[in-house]
Amino acid sequence: MRNEEKEVFGNLVYQTLDKEGLDDKDKKRVLSNLHWKISNSKLGEVSQKQLADGNITLVPAKKEDYFPRKIGKFTDTEIFSRAMEEGENVLLIGETGSGKTALVRDWCSKSNRKYKRVSLNGAATTEDLVGHYVIVDGSTKWVDGVLTTALKEGDVICLDEINAASPEVLFVLNSVMDDDRQLALIEKDGEVVKADEKFRLVATCNPTELGYSGTKEMNEALLDRFPVVLDIGYSEEVENKILNKMKVEPVVKEKIK
């Protein structure tokens, strides 16, 4: 997202928060806590009218083709689609740039489903996910976090770098990934948020054996919460299709390889 786009986006979010009565300080806090991204950071995927009306739709725009990889008798898109239809938690494992989040965005775009992406690196907190209180006109008001919002609205949430998440964040995710699919807002008033039937959870991680900074091995208890695990590795066939679509000259292709 270019600087001028960031400024426009910030202004539009501020306009939306004005209707909630938040002061400038709280607006900045809410904006800074938005760990989800508009897919591909393209403002064109969210209209100014939707932002101004407070009706923010995060359905990824169709930007490019996703080229499926063969996994046994099926493709990764076929397996992923079936898992989403069944409401299963899915873990995507692969190196940076292998297409993990692109697979999720592609399915959401084709299925017309809202998509939120959260990075669970060391900077992510439980407040970002669950929510927190802000001061509005001298009184406190609860603001839902991105996970709470996704549960209520039936969004598809993509948790990036789950193997870099803090123990506190993983503790919050445990109940959401269980069969009960619910989250207790302890910091609020104990309200229990039950997931909308359309809610889906996908997580991604980089292979720990490759030495990615901040990552750690996932324990069995966490892995057991993902009935579907897909290895999204680099594929020469897929890379060639992408290069051909980009109309890259043969001599350049060889250099890239």
C-alpha positions in Angstrom: 0.0 0.0 0.0 1.5 3.3 -1.0 1.8 6.2 1.4 -1.0 8.2 -0.2 -3.3 5.1 0.0 -2.4 4.6 3.6 -3.5 8.2 4.3 -6.8 7.8 2.5 -7.5 4.5 4.2 -6.7 6.0 7.6 -9.0 9.0 6.9 -11.8 6.6 5.9 -11.5 4.5 9.0 -11.5 7.7 11.1 -14.8 8.7 9.5 -16.3 5.4 10.4 -15.0 5.6 14.0 -16.5 9.1 14.3 -19.9 7.5 14.4 -18.9 5.5 17.4 -17.9 8.7 19.3 -14.3 7.8 19.7 -11.8 10.6 20.3 -8.6 11.0 18.2 -6.4 9.1 20.7 -8.7 6.0 20.7 -9.1 6.2 16.9 -5.3 5.9 16.5 -5.3 3.0 18.9 -8.0 1.1 17.0 -6.2 1.8 13.7 -2.9 0.7 15.1 -4.4 -2.5 16.4 -5.8 -3.5 13.0 -3.6 -6.5 12.3 -5.9 -7.8 9.6 -5.1 -6.4 6.1 -7.3 -5.6 3.2 -6.3 -8.4 0.8 -3.3 -7.4 -1.2 -3.5 -4.0 0.5 -5.7 -2.8 -2.3 -8.2 0.0 -1.4 -10.2 -0.9 -4.5 -11.4 -4.0 -2.6 -13.3 -1.8 -0.1 -15.4 1.0 -1.4 -15.3 4.4 0.2 -19.1 4.2 0.7 -18.8 0.9 2.6 -16.2 2.4 4.9 -18.2 5.6 5.5 -21.3 3.6 6.2 -19.4 1.3 8.6 -20.2 -1.7 6.4 -16.7 -2.9 5.6 -16.7 -6.0 3.3 -13.4 -7.9 3.2 -14.1 -10.3 0.4 -10.8 -10.5 -1.6 -11.0 -9.1 -5.1 -10.1 -11.5 -7.9 -6.6 -10.4 -8.6 -4.8 -13.4 -10.2 -5.1 -17.1 -10.8 -4.0 -19.5 -8.2 -2.3 -22.5 -9.7 -3.2 -25.7 -7.8 -0.6 -28.3 -6.7 -1.1 -32.0 -7.0 -1.3 -33.8 -3.6 -1.8 -37.5 -4.3 -5.0 -37.9 -6.3 -6.3 -34.5 -5.5 -5.1 -30.9 -5.7 -4.5 -28.6 -2.7 -7.5 -26.4 -3.7 -9.8 -29.5 -3.8 -8.7 -30.6 -0.3 -8.8 -27.1 1.1 -12.3 -26.5 -0.3 -13.6 -29.7 1.1 -12.1 -28.8 4.5 -13.8 -25.4 4.4 -17.1 -26.9 3.5 -16.9 -29.3 6.4 -15.8 -26.5 8.8 -12.5 -28.1 9.7 -9.5 -26.1 11.0 -6.7 -26.1 8.4 -2.9 -25.7 8.9 -0.8 -24.7 5.8 2.9 -25.3 6.1 5.4 -23.9 3.7 8.2 -21.4 3.1 7.7 -17.7 2.7 6.2 -17.0 -0.7 5.0 -20.5 -1.4 1.4 -19.4 -1.8 -0.2 -20.3 1.6 -2.2 -17.2 2.0 -2.8 -16.9 -1.7 -4.7 -20.3 -1.5 -6.9 -18.9 1.3 -7.6 -15.6 -0.6 -8.4 -17.5 -3.8 -11.0 -19.7 -2.0 -12.6 -16.7 -0.2 -12.7 -14.7 -3.5 -14.4 -17.6 -5.3 -16.8 -18.4 -2.4 -17.6 -14.7 -1.7 -16.5 -15.0 1.9 -15.0 -12.3 4.1 -11.4 -12.7 4.9 -9.3 -11.4 7.7 -5.5 -12.0 8.1 -3.7 -11.7 11.3 0.1 -12.0 11.9 0.8 -13.9 15.1 4.4 -12.8 15.4 5.7 -11.5 18.7 3.9 -8.2 18.4 0.4 -9.7 18.4 -1.4 -9.6 21.8 -4.6 -11.1 23.2 -6.1 -7.7 23.1 -5.7 -7.6 19.4 -7.6 -10.8 19.1 -10.2 -10.6 21.8 -10.8 -6.9 22.3 -10.2 -4.2 24.9 -11.8 -1.1 26.6 -11.4 2.4 25.2 -12.4 5.7 26.7 -15.3 7.4 25.0 -16.6 10.8 26.3 -15.2 10.0 29.8 -16.7 6.5 29.9 -15.4 3.1 28.9 -16.5 1.2 25.9 -15.6 -2.3 24.8 -14.1 -2.7 21.3 -14.1 -6.3 19.9 -10.8 -7.7 18.6 -10.4 -9.2 15.1 -11.0 -12.8 16.3 -14.1 -11.9 18.2 -15.4 -10.0 15.2 -14.7 -12.9 12.9 -16.5 -15.3 15.2 -19.6 -13.1 15.3 -19.7 -12.3 11.6 -18.8 -15.7 10.3 -15.6 -14.6 8.6 -12.6 -16.7 7.4 -9.7 -15.8 9.6 -6.1 -16.6 8.5 -3.6 -16.8 11.4 -0.2 -16.2 10.0 2.9 -17.6 11.7 1.0 -19.5 14.3 4.3 -21.2 15.4 5.6 -17.8 16.4 2.6 -16.9 18.6 3.0 -16.3 22.3 1.7 -18.8 24.9 -1.0 -16.3 25.9 -2.3 -15.9 22.3 -2.3 -19.7 21.8 -4.3 -20.1 25.1 -7.0 -17.8 23.6 -7.1 -19.8 20.4 -7.5 -23.2 22.1 -11.2 -22.8 22.8 -11.9 -21.3 19.4 -10.3 -24.3 17.7 -12.2 -26.8 19.8 -15.5 -28.4 18.7 -17.4 -25.9 20.9 -16.1 -23.0 18.8 -16.5 -20.3 21.4 -14.6 -17.5 23.1 -15.1 -16.2 26.6 -14.6 -12.4 26.9 -13.1 -12.6 30.4 -11.8 -9.0 30.3 -15.3 -7.7 29.4 -18.1 -9.3 31.5 -17.6 -13.0 30.9 -19.7 -12.9 27.7 -19.4 -16.1 25.7 -19.2 -15.6 22.0 -20.2 -18.6 20.0 -19.0 -18.8 16.4 -21.4 -18.1 13.5 -21.9 -21.3 11.4 -19.9 -19.7 8.6 -16.8 -19.0 10.7 -13.7 -20.7 9.4 -10.1 -20.8 10.9 -7.0 -21.3 8.9 -3.4 -21.1 10.2 -0.1 -20.9 8.4 3.5 -21.6 9.6 7.0 -21.7 8.2 9.0 -24.9 8.6 10.9 -24.6 11.9 13.8 -26.8 10.5 14.7 -24.0 8.1 15.6 -21.7 10.9 12.9 -19.0 10.5 13.5 -16.4 13.2 11.0 -16.5 16.2 9.4 -19.8 15.2 9.2 -22.9 17.4 7.9 -26.5 17.2 4.2 -26.8 17.5 3.2 -29.2 20.3 0.9 -32.2 19.8 -2.0 -30.6 21.6 -2.0 -27.7 19.1 -1.4 -29.9 16.1 -4.3 -32.1 17.1 -6.7 -29.1 16.7 -5.9 -29.2 12.9 -7.6 -32.2 11.3 -6.3 -31.0 7.9 -2.6 -30.2 7.4 -1.4 -29.3 3.9 2.3 -28.9 2.9 2.4 -26.0 0.4 5.9 -26.5 -1.0 7.5 -24.8 -4.0 6.5 -26.4 -7.3 8.6 -26.0 -10.4 5.5 -26.7 -12.5 3.5 -23.9 -10.7 6.5 -21.5 -10.9 6.6 -22.1 -14.7 2.9 -21.4 -15.1 3.3 -18.2 -13.2 6.3 -17.1 -15.2 4.4 -18.0 -18.4 1.4 -16.0 -17.3 3.8 -13.1 -16.6 5.2 -13.6 -20.1 8.8 -13.7 -18.8 11.4 -14.3 -21.4 13.2 -17.7 -21.4 16.6 -16.2 -20.6 15.0 -14.5 -17.5 13.3 -17.7 -16.4 16.7 -19.5 -16.3 18.2 -16.7 -14.2 15.2 -16.8 -11.8 15.7 -20.6 -11.4 
